[in-house]
Amino acid sequence: MVENKSLENENQVKVQDDKILSTYLLANSFIFLL
């Protein structure tokens, strides 16, 4: 049960990092276009 919970948290953090990374890349390409 505890292992499952920590695994779930890791997945949440990974998704958050992916969102931040894609937002960062999007902002970078937007600045590049300007």
LUMMI-896756 format. One line per field, with one value per atom (N, C-alpha, C, O): z, y, x; residue in one letter. Coordinates in Angstrom, 3 decimals. Example, Ala and Ser with C-alpha at 12.3 -4.5 7.8 and 13.67 -1.06 7.14 Angstrom:
! residues 2
zz: 7.800, 7.800, 7.800, 8.465, 7.080, 7.140, 7.870, 8.039
yy: -5.690, -4.500, -3.300, -3.319, -2.250, -1.060, 0.030, 1.138
xx: 13.190, 12.300, 13.200, 14.236, 12.850, 13.670, 12.900, 13.409
res: a, a, a, a, s, s, s, s
This chain:
! residues 34
zz: 0.000, 0.000, 0.000, -0.793, 0.895, 0.992, -0.281, -0.798, -0.780, -2.015, -3.167, -3.958, -3.253, -4.325, -4.263, -5.289, -3.039, -2.862, -3.323, -4.009, -2.944, -3.335, -4.842, -5.453, -5.435, -6.893, -7.570, -8.581, -7.002, -7.536, -7.462, -8.402, -6.345, -6.176, -7.198, -7.766, -7.436, -8.425, -9.799, -10.536, -10.146, -11.442, -11.543, -12.589, -10.453, -10.445, -10.676, -11.452, -9.998, -10.136, -11.567, -12.140, -12.145, -13.522, -14.487, -15.388, -14.305, -15.172, -15.026, -16.010, -13.775, -13.530, -14.244, -14.876, -14.142, -14.806, -16.319, -16.978, -16.867, -18.315, -18.728, -19.770, -17.908, -18.217, -18.193, -19.074, -17.165, -17.035, -18.219, -18.776, -18.597, -19.706, -21.015, -21.781, -21.275, -22.530, -22.545, -23.592, -21.401, -21.316, -21.584, -22.287, -21.000, -21.190, -22.662, -23.205, -23.297, -24.711, -25.578, -26.543, -25.222, -25.972, -25.866, -26.861, -24.655, -24.437, -25.213, -25.815, -25.203, -25.929, -27.421, -28.043, -28.000, -29.444, -29.764, -30.831, -28.840, -29.045, -29.070, -29.927, -28.116, -28.058, -29.323, -29.869, -29.784, -30.985, -32.198, -33.066, -32.256, -33.376, -33.340, -34.388, -32.161, -32.045, -32.502, -32.483
yy: -1.211, 0.000, 1.267, 2.185, 1.288, 2.460, 2.595, 3.698, 1.462, 1.491, 2.042, 2.856, 1.595, 2.037, 3.547, 4.228, 4.060, 5.497, 6.305, 7.316, 5.855, 6.594, 6.531, 7.487, 5.406, 5.264, 6.248, 6.864, 6.382, 7.315, 8.749, 9.528, 9.083, 10.428, 10.678, 11.767, 9.671, 9.816, 10.099, 10.941, 9.394, 9.603, 11.024, 11.663, 11.514, 12.877, 13.890, 14.833, 13.690, 14.598, 14.560, 15.593, 13.350, 13.204, 13.960, 14.647, 13.838, 14.542, 16.048, 16.787, 16.497, 17.926, 18.414, 19.470, 17.632, 18.000, 18.065, 18.964, 17.112, 17.106, 18.361, 18.952, 18.764, 19.977, 21.202, 22.059, 21.275, 22.413, 22.448, 23.510, 21.269, 21.181, 21.605, 22.371, 21.117, 21.467, 22.957, 23.602, 23.491, 24.922, 25.744, 26.754, 25.285, 25.964, 25.944, 26.962, 24.789, 24.668, 25.527, 26.152, 25.547, 26.345, 27.834, 28.558, 28.278, 29.677, 30.002, 31.071, 29.084, 29.306, 29.460, 30.365, 28.597, 28.680, 29.936, 30.527, 30.336, 31.547, 32.769, 33.642, 32.821, 33.931, 33.934, 34.993, 32.749, 32.618, 33.173, 33.804, 32.939, 33.435, 34.961, 35.600, 35.536, 36.987, 37.601, 38.823
xx: 0.842, 0.000, 0.881, 0.671, 1.854, 2.726, 3.567, 3.749, 4.077, 4.874, 4.042, 4.521, 2.801, 1.904, 1.708, 1.688, 1.563, 1.333, 2.549, 2.403, 3.747, 4.960, 5.155, 5.630, 4.789, 4.901, 3.944, 4.282, 2.758, 1.762, 2.295, 2.138, 2.922, 3.488, 4.587, 4.671, 5.434, 6.504, 5.918, 6.431, 4.838, 4.200, 3.648, 3.754, 3.060, 2.520, 3.634, 3.477, 4.757, 5.894, 6.409, 6.754, 6.457, 6.941, 6.030, 6.513, 4.730, 3.773, 3.951, 3.923, 4.136, 4.330, 5.587, 5.577, 6.683, 7.930, 7.735, 8.258, 6.981, 6.725, 5.967, 6.250, 5.005, 4.234, 5.131, 5.059, 5.985, 6.904, 7.860, 8.137, 8.364, 9.314, 8.656, 9.240, 7.452, 6.768, 6.405, 6.469, 6.030, 5.718, 6.970, 6.933, 8.090, 9.374, 9.790, 10.220, 9.661, 10.023, 9.103, 9.544, 7.829, 6.862, 7.211, 7.183, 7.539, 7.914, 9.182, 9.286, 10.148, 11.402, 11.165, 11.722, 10.352, 10.105, 9.291, 9.450, 8.424, 7.631, 8.544, 8.407, 9.481, 10.447, 11.295, 11.607, 11.663, 12.489, 11.746, 12.349, 10.443, 9.641, 9.523, 9.429, 9.527, 9.453, 10.766, 10.915
res: m, m, m, m, v, v, v, v, e, e, e, e, n, n, n, n, k, k, k, k, s, s, s, s, l, l, l, l, e, e, e, e, n, n, n, n, e, e, e, e, n, n, n, n, q, q, q, q, v, v, v, v, k, k, k, k, v, v, v, v, q, q, q, q, d, d, d, d, d, d, d, d, k, k, k, k, i, i, i, i, l, l, l, l, s, s, s, s, t, t, t, t, y, y, y, y, l, l, l, l, l, l, l, l, a, a, a, a, n, n, n, n, s, s, s, s, f, f, f, f, i, i, i, i, f, f, f, f, l, l, l, l, l, l, l, l
